[in-house]
């Protein structure tokens, strides 16, 4: 069985809350409000909260459309 290469991991499918905040320059409290109101969908991995990259990108595009 072949081991995954670093290149196969370069495209993330989900971001942690910290990664989302850093990537989109959004505060943790704003991020949790977006999760609470259903704007973003939360994934749970044990106690860790994740946000799908596709959901994050859709949210970001919606900001451009609203401007």
C-alpha positions, -999 to 999 in steps of 0.1 A, spaced: 0 0 0 14 34 -10 18 61 16 1 94 8 25 120 -4 27 156 10 12 168 -23 -20 148 -16 -24 166 17 -19 201 4 -55 207 -5 -74 207 28 -111 198 28 -118 214 62 -104 241 84 -102 244 121 -118 275 137 -83 289 142 -74 283 105 -107 298 93 -101 329 115 -66 333 102 -75 327 65 -105 350 64 -93 375 90 -124 369 112 -126 368 150 -134 336 169 -166 352 182 -178 361 147 -169 326 135 -190 310 163 -219 334 155 -217 323 118 -218 287 130 -247 293 155 -269 311 129 -263 284 103 -244 305 79 -215 280 82 -219 243 88 -200 228 116 -183 194 115 -172 178 148 -143 155 151 -144 146 188 -142 180 205 -127 198 175 -149 220 153 -142 220 116 -155 241 88 -156 228 52 -134 247 28 -163 248 2 -186 263 28 -160 289 38 -155 299 2 -192 301 -5 -196 324 26 -167 346 13 -181 348 -22 -215 359 -6 -196 389 10 -184 400 -24 -219 398 -39 -234 418 -10 -208 446 -15 
